[in-house]
Amino acid sequence: MGQIEDIQVFIRVVEAGGISRAAEQLNIAKSAVSRRLSELEGRLKIKLIQRTTRKFNLTNEGRIYYQRAIGLVDEFKNLDNSILQKSGDLEGQLSISLPLSFGLQHMSPVIDGFLKKHPRLSMKVDLSDNEVNLVEEGIDVAFRIGELHDSSIQARKIVPIRLVICASPSYLEKYGTPQNLADLAEANFLQYSLLNNSDFQLLNPSGVIETLVTKGRFRSNNGGFLKSMAVAGHGMIVMPTFVCWQELQSGELVRVLEAYQIPEFYGYAVYQQNRYLSPAARSFIDYLVEYFSDKPQWDEL
């Protein structure tokens, strides 16, 4: 490695919050990261990081060096990638984060097509319903669904997301089909545990917004698992159509109170606001926009 690579290692250590996580993200040995960091500090003749087995803190010089290093590395990336961008030949590694259910059900063909288009590019994909920290995890682009609350990220709309209320025929036969919002409020709902609350805004047939407060005895952090439990008759669900569209088509799940609509929201591609966006990341976001430009198959119900 040269000096620029040493600086990149230092940046990753800072942003990952430690040497071990940085080594994992860089796919190199922990000892190699420590050695590169020590060599950088030796060359500069200053201490950049105060580290023990338990603590990790930037020195004042380290904070100044980190801020300037980010700009320097981004300039080098910009220089290299400006040539690659003209040739259309992307290379390097692109790290992306996807929601688990959406990633498993709908993103494989997207990534397949993108990698075939750019054979020199490598990609790392993280599948998780938890909202990852882009900087700490070294993520270039994340796909997020719903409201965005982090002011440190930039976002681009990719695809509309629709929610429906549904249950299995066996559940409705046993407990009855809700005829109004009051009936629905008494139903047993299978709840998504990563939501901050279990309230949903519904637009009634008169165009007035009403609130549905769901309750239930079963919660999970994965939509696919909730769907399976609903198909088995354990309760009702408020579910994105991208998760349950096939079960709605087959009749394993049935929509309830279709006259009440849940306002749609969006899936976004998000990235760090104040950092250089590589041509690979930019191209991947453009590819997502183009891929999902038509009405999604899961909304053709």
C-alpha positions as CSV (number, residue, x, y, z in Angstrom):
1,M,0.0,0.0,0.0
2,G,1.0,3.6,-0.6
3,Q,0.3,6.7,1.4
4,I,-3.1,7.2,-0.1
5,E,-4.1,3.7,0.8
6,D,-2.8,4.3,4.3
7,I,-5.0,7.4,4.6
8,Q,-8.0,5.4,3.3
9,V,-7.4,2.8,6.0
10,F,-7.2,5.6,8.6
11,I,-10.6,7.0,7.4
12,R,-12.2,3.6,7.5
13,V,-10.9,3.0,11.1
14,V,-12.4,6.3,12.1
15,E,-15.7,5.8,10.4
16,A,-16.1,2.2,11.4
17,G,-15.4,3.1,15.0
18,G,-12.5,0.7,15.5
19,I,-9.7,-1.4,14.0
20,S,-11.6,-4.7,14.1
21,R,-14.7,-3.4,12.2
22,A,-12.5,-1.6,9.8
23,A,-10.5,-4.8,9.0
24,E,-13.7,-6.7,8.5
25,Q,-15.1,-4.1,6.1
26,L,-11.7,-3.8,4.2
27,N,-11.4,-7.6,4.2
28,I,-7.8,-7.5,5.5
29,A,-6.2,-8.7,8.7
30,K,-6.7,-6.7,11.9
31,S,-2.9,-6.7,12.3
32,A,-2.5,-5.1,8.8
33,V,-4.8,-2.3,9.7
34,S,-2.9,-1.6,13.0
35,R,0.4,-1.7,11.2
36,R,-0.8,0.8,8.5
37,L,-2.2,3.1,11.1
38,S,1.1,3.0,13.1
39,E,3.1,3.6,9.9
40,L,0.9,6.6,9.1
41,E,1.4,8.1,12.6
42,G,5.1,7.4,12.4
43,R,5.5,9.2,9.1
44,L,3.5,12.2,10.4
45,K,5.2,12.0,13.8
46,I,1.9,12.7,15.6
47,K,-0.7,10.6,17.3
48,L,-3.9,10.4,15.4
49,I,-5.9,8.0,17.6
50,Q,-5.7,7.3,21.3
51,R,-6.6,3.6,21.5
52,T,-6.8,1.0,24.3
53,T,-8.5,-2.4,24.4
54,R,-11.7,-0.6,25.4
55,K,-11.6,3.0,24.1
56,F,-11.1,4.6,20.7
57,N,-10.7,8.4,20.5
58,L,-9.4,10.8,17.9
59,T,-6.8,13.3,19.1
60,N,-7.2,16.9,18.1
61,E,-4.6,16.4,15.4
62,G,-6.5,13.3,14.3
63,R,-9.8,15.1,13.9
64,I,-8.1,17.8,11.7
65,Y,-6.3,15.2,9.7
66,Y,-9.5,13.1,9.2
67,Q,-11.4,16.1,7.8
68,R,-8.7,17.0,5.4
69,A,-8.1,13.4,4.5
70,I,-11.7,12.9,3.4
71,G,-11.4,15.8,0.9
72,L,-8.1,14.5,-0.4
73,V,-9.2,11.0,-0.9
74,D,-12.4,12.2,-2.6
75,E,-10.4,14.3,-5.0
76,F,-8.2,11.3,-5.9
77,K,-11.4,9.2,-6.4
78,N,-12.8,11.9,-8.6
79,L,-9.7,12.0,-10.7
80,D,-9.6,8.3,-11.2
81,N,-13.3,7.9,-11.8
82,S,-13.6,10.8,-14.2
83,I,-11.6,8.6,-16.7
84,L,-13.6,5.5,-15.9
85,Q,-16.9,7.4,-16.2
86,K,-16.0,8.5,-19.7
87,S,-15.2,5.0,-20.8
88,G,-18.3,3.6,-19.0
89,D,-16.1,0.9,-17.4
90,L,-16.8,0.8,-13.7
91,E,-14.5,-0.9,-11.3
92,G,-13.8,-1.2,-7.5
93,Q,-16.3,-2.3,-4.9
94,L,-19.8,-1.0,-4.3
95,S,-21.4,-1.6,-0.9
96,I,-25.1,-1.5,-0.7
97,S,-27.7,-2.2,2.0
98,L,-31.2,-3.6,1.3
99,P,-34.2,-4.4,3.5
100,L,-34.4,-8.1,3.9
101,S,-37.8,-8.9,2.4
102,F,-37.5,-6.4,-0.5
103,G,-34.0,-7.5,-1.2
104,L,-34.8,-11.2,-1.3
105,Q,-37.9,-10.9,-3.3
106,H,-37.1,-8.2,-5.8
107,M,-33.5,-7.1,-5.9
108,S,-31.7,-10.2,-7.3
109,P,-32.6,-9.5,-10.9
110,V,-31.7,-5.8,-10.5
111,I,-28.2,-6.6,-9.2
112,D,-27.8,-9.4,-11.7
113,G,-28.4,-7.0,-14.6
114,F,-26.2,-4.3,-13.1
115,L,-23.2,-6.7,-12.5
116,K,-23.5,-8.1,-16.0
117,K,-23.4,-4.6,-17.4
118,H,-20.3,-3.8,-15.4
119,P,-18.2,-7.0,-15.2
120,R,-15.1,-5.3,-13.6
121,L,-17.2,-4.0,-10.6
122,S,-17.5,-6.0,-7.4
123,M,-20.4,-5.6,-5.0
124,K,-21.1,-6.3,-1.3
125,V,-24.7,-6.6,-0.3
126,D,-26.0,-6.3,3.3
127,L,-29.5,-7.5,3.9
128,S,-31.1,-6.2,7.0
129,D,-34.4,-4.6,8.2
130,N,-32.4,-2.5,10.6
131,E,-31.5,1.0,9.6
132,V,-27.7,0.8,9.2
133,N,-25.4,3.8,9.7
134,L,-23.9,4.4,6.2
135,V,-20.7,5.9,7.5
136,E,-19.9,3.4,10.2
137,E,-20.8,0.4,8.0
138,G,-19.0,1.7,4.9
139,I,-22.2,1.6,2.8
140,D,-22.3,3.5,-0.5
141,V,-26.0,3.2,-1.2
142,A,-28.9,2.0,0.9
143,F,-32.5,1.3,-0.1
144,R,-34.9,2.6,2.6
145,I,-38.6,2.4,2.7
146,G,-40.9,5.0,4.4
147,E,-40.2,8.3,6.0
148,L,-36.6,9.5,6.1
149,H,-35.5,11.2,9.4
150,D,-31.7,11.4,9.0
151,S,-30.7,14.9,7.8
152,S,-27.2,13.7,7.0
153,I,-28.3,11.7,4.0
154,Q,-29.4,12.5,0.4
155,A,-32.3,10.5,-1.1
156,R,-33.7,9.8,-4.5
157,K,-37.2,8.3,-5.0
158,I,-37.2,4.9,-6.6
159,V,-40.5,3.2,-6.3
160,P,-44.0,3.8,-4.7
161,I,-44.9,1.5,-1.8
162,R,-48.5,0.5,-1.1
163,L,-49.9,-1.0,2.1
164,V,-53.0,-3.2,2.2
165,I,-54.9,-4.7,5.1
166,C,-55.4,-8.5,4.6
167,A,-56.0,-11.8,6.3
168,S,-56.4,-15.5,5.3
169,P,-59.8,-16.9,4.4
170,S,-59.6,-19.2,7.4
171,Y,-59.1,-16.3,9.8
172,L,-62.0,-14.4,8.3
173,E,-64.2,-17.5,8.4
174,K,-63.4,-18.0,12.1
175,Y,-63.6,-14.4,13.3
176,G,-65.7,-12.7,10.7
177,T,-64.8,-10.1,8.1
178,P,-64.6,-6.5,9.5
179,Q,-67.3,-4.3,8.0
180,N,-66.0,-1.0,9.3
181,L,-63.1,0.6,11.1
182,A,-64.5,-0.2,14.6
183,D,-64.5,-3.9,13.7
184,L,-61.0,-3.6,12.4
185,A,-59.8,-2.0,15.6
186,E,-60.9,-5.1,17.5
187,A,-59.1,-7.6,15.2
188,N,-55.9,-9.5,16.2
189,F,-53.1,-8.0,14.1
190,L,-49.7,-9.5,13.5
191,Q,-47.4,-6.5,14.0
192,Y,-44.1,-5.4,12.5
193,S,-41.9,-4.8,15.5
194,L,-39.5,-2.3,13.8
195,L,-42.3,0.3,13.5
196,N,-42.3,3.0,16.1
197,N,-46.0,2.5,16.7
198,S,-48.9,0.4,15.5
199,D,-51.1,3.3,14.2
200,F,-52.0,3.7,10.6
201,Q,-53.6,6.7,8.8
202,L,-56.5,5.5,6.5
203,L,-58.4,7.6,3.9
204,N,-62.1,6.6,4.3
205,P,-64.6,6.5,1.4
206,S,-65.5,10.1,2.0
207,G,-61.9,11.3,1.7
208,V,-61.4,11.9,5.4
209,I,-58.3,10.7,7.2
210,E,-59.0,8.3,10.1
211,T,-56.6,6.5,12.4
212,L,-56.5,2.8,12.9
213,V,-54.8,1.6,16.1
214,T,-53.9,-2.0,15.7
215,K,-53.4,-4.5,18.6
216,G,-52.3,-8.1,18.7
217,R,-50.4,-10.8,20.5
218,F,-47.7,-11.5,17.9
219,R,-44.8,-9.3,16.7
220,S,-41.9,-9.9,14.4
221,N,-39.1,-7.8,12.7
222,N,-39.6,-9.5,9.3
223,G,-42.4,-9.0,6.9
224,G,-42.0,-12.4,5.2
225,F,-42.4,-14.2,8.5
226,L,-45.5,-12.1,9.4
227,K,-47.0,-13.0,6.0
228,S,-46.5,-16.7,6.6
229,M,-48.2,-16.4,10.0
230,A,-51.1,-14.6,8.4
231,V,-51.5,-17.2,5.7
232,A,-51.6,-19.8,8.5
233,G,-54.6,-17.9,10.0
234,H,-52.9,-16.4,13.1
235,G,-54.2,-12.8,12.5
236,M,-54.6,-9.9,10.2
237,I,-51.7,-7.8,8.7
238,V,-51.0,-4.4,7.3
239,M,-48.5,-5.4,4.7
240,P,-46.7,-3.9,1.7
241,T,-47.9,-5.3,-1.6
242,F,-44.3,-6.1,-2.6
243,V,-44.3,-8.7,0.2
244,C,-47.8,-10.3,-0.1
245,W,-48.8,-9.8,-3.8
246,Q,-48.5,-13.5,-4.8
247,E,-50.6,-14.6,-1.8
248,L,-53.2,-12.0,-2.8
249,Q,-53.3,-13.3,-6.3
250,S,-53.5,-16.9,-5.2
251,G,-56.3,-16.2,-2.7
252,E,-54.2,-17.3,0.3
253,L,-54.7,-13.8,1.6
254,V,-57.7,-11.6,1.1
255,R,-57.9,-7.8,1.2
256,V,-60.2,-6.3,3.9
257,L,-62.0,-3.0,3.8
258,E,-60.7,-2.1,0.4
259,A,-62.7,1.2,0.4
260,Y,-60.2,2.4,3.1
261,Q,-56.9,3.4,1.5
262,I,-53.6,3.8,3.3
263,P,-51.7,6.7,1.6
264,E,-48.7,5.3,-0.3
265,F,-45.1,6.2,0.5
266,Y,-41.8,5.5,-1.3
267,G,-38.7,3.4,-1.4
268,Y,-35.6,5.6,-1.7
269,A,-32.0,5.2,-2.6
270,V,-30.0,7.1,0.1
271,Y,-26.4,8.0,0.3
272,Q,-24.1,10.2,2.5
273,Q,-24.8,13.9,1.9
274,N,-21.3,15.4,2.3
275,R,-19.2,12.7,0.7
276,Y,-18.1,12.1,-2.9
277,L,-20.6,9.8,-4.7
278,S,-18.6,7.4,-6.9
279,P,-19.6,6.8,-10.5
280,A,-20.5,3.2,-9.5
281,A,-22.9,4.4,-6.8
282,R,-24.4,7.1,-9.1
283,S,-24.8,4.5,-11.9
284,F,-26.5,2.0,-9.6
285,I,-29.0,4.6,-8.4
286,D,-29.7,5.6,-12.0
287,Y,-30.1,1.9,-12.8
288,L,-32.6,1.5,-10.0
289,V,-34.7,4.4,-11.2
290,E,-34.8,3.0,-14.7
291,Y,-35.6,-0.5,-13.6
292,F,-38.5,0.5,-11.4
293,S,-39.8,3.2,-13.8
294,D,-42.8,1.1,-14.9
295,K,-45.6,0.1,-12.5
296,P,-44.1,-2.7,-10.2
297,Q,-45.4,-6.2,-10.9
298,W,-46.6,-6.5,-7.3
299,D,-49.1,-3.7,-7.8
300,E,-50.7,-5.3,-10.8
301,L,-53.4,-6.9,-8.6
